[in-house]
Amino acid sequence: MALTLRGDYGARSTRYSPDDRSTILVVAAPILHEGRTLGVVSIAKPVASVQRFIDRAERRVFWAGAALLAASLVVGVAVTLWLVASVRRLRLYAQQAQAGQAQAPPRVPGELGELAHAMDDMRRRLEGREQLEHDVRALTHELKSPLAALRASGELLQDELPQADRQRFAAQVLDQTARLQTLVERVLALSQLEAQVGLGERQRLVLASWADTQVERQAPRLAQRGLTLVWTERADVTVDADAALLELAFGNLLVNAIDFAPAGSTLELAVSATPASAVLTLRDHGPGVPPAAFAQLGKRFFSTARPGSLVKGSGLGLAIARRVAELHGGRLAFEAAQPGLRVSLILPR
C-alpha cells in the first residue's frame, strides 16, 4: 500500500505464514478522485487457489506434447519405411539392369522417380552401346571369311593357271562377292526395319494364294537343290498386311529352309487359322537346331552350320522375319520337327 501511495507499482508476493512454503500474491491500486489519491484497494490471492489451474494446464501441455511427439514418430517411421522401400526398388532395378533383365523403371514419386528415369536412360544407352559393339564384332567376323577368300582367289588369279583352275577361282570370287552383297543388303534391311515404327500401306491378302506366288519365285532355287514343296494345310484366311515387308520375311524363311534342307528332300508349307491369328508354317527335314540354341533363334548374327559343311549364315534372315512379324503385331515361333525345324509366322487376323 505504501508503494501504491507513492505512485509506484504496488505488488508483492509473500509467504502465507512463516512456517508454510505456500505464497500469497498481493496487488494494490490507488483510489483517485479529481486527481487526488483518497486511498488504496488491496487484493490478496493465495497461489494454492490457482494451482489446480496450473496443474491442469501442465497436464494439457504434457499430453499435447506427447501426442505431437507420437505423431512425429509415426510420420518419421512412415517416411523412413517409404524411403527404404523406394531405395530397395531402385536397388532391385539396378540389379536387374546389371543382369540384363530390367523392363521398366519403378514408379517412384519425387526425386527418387527422377533418379529411376535417369537410371533407365543410362541403361538404355549402355545397352545400345553394348549391342552396337556386339553387332560390329559379329559383322566383322562375317566379313572376314569372304574377304579372305576373295584375297586368296585374287592372288592366285594373278599367276599363270590352267583354264579350269582360273574358272574355279573366278567362280569363287563371284560367289563370295554375292555373299558379301547379300550380307550388306540384309544388314541394311534389318536396320531400316528396326528404325521403322509402323507399317506402310496395308493390303488384304489371301495368305495361301499369296504364298503360292512367293514359292514360284524360288522355283529355280528349289529345282537346283532337287527339293519338292508340298502343302499340308490350306486354310482360307486373309490378313491385312504390308505386302512388301511380308514378302521380305517369308522370302528369308524360304531361303533358310532351302539352305538347310537335304538335297532331294521335301519342304512342308501350311496355312492355318485361329479365331485371332493366321499362321504360315514352313518345315524342312534338315538337321534341325539343338535345344540349347532355340533361345537364340531370331537374333542377329546367330546361325548354325549348313548341312554337310562348316559354313554358317549371318542369322539376319530370321531376325528380319521376326522384326516384320513384330511390326504386324505378330510373332515368329520355332518348333523342333524331328527331323528338321518348323518355323511359324503368326499374324493377327
HELIX and SHEET records of a PDB file:
HELIX    1   1 ALA A    2  LEU A    5  1                                   4    
HELIX    2   2 VAL A   47  SER A   49  5                                   3    
HELIX    3   3 GLN A   51  GLN A   98  1                                  48    
HELIX    4   4 GLY A  110  LEU A  157  1                                  48    
HELIX    5   5 GLN A  163  ALA A  195  1                                  33    
HELIX    6   6 LEU A  207  ARG A  217  1                                  11    
HELIX    7   7 ALA A  219  ARG A  225  1                                   7    
HELIX    8   8 ALA A  243  PHE A  260  1                                  18    
HELIX    9   9 PRO A  291  GLN A  296  5                                   6    
HELIX   10  10 LEU A  316  LEU A  327  1                                  12    
SHEET    1   A 3 ALA A  11  ARG A  15  0                                        
SHEET    2   A 3 THR A  23  HIS A  33 -1                                        
SHEET    3   A 3 ARG A  36  PRO A  46 -1                                        
SHEET    1   B 2 GLN A 203  VAL A 206  0                                        
SHEET    2   B 2 THR A 238  ALA A 241 -1                                        
SHEET    1   C 5 THR A 228  ARG A 234  0                                        
SHEET    2   C 5 THR A 266  ALA A 273  1                                        
SHEET    3   C 5 SER A 277  ARG A 283 -1                                        
SHEET    4   C 5 LEU A 341  PRO A 348 -1                                        
SHEET    5   C 5 ARG A 331  ALA A 336 -1                                        
END                                                                             
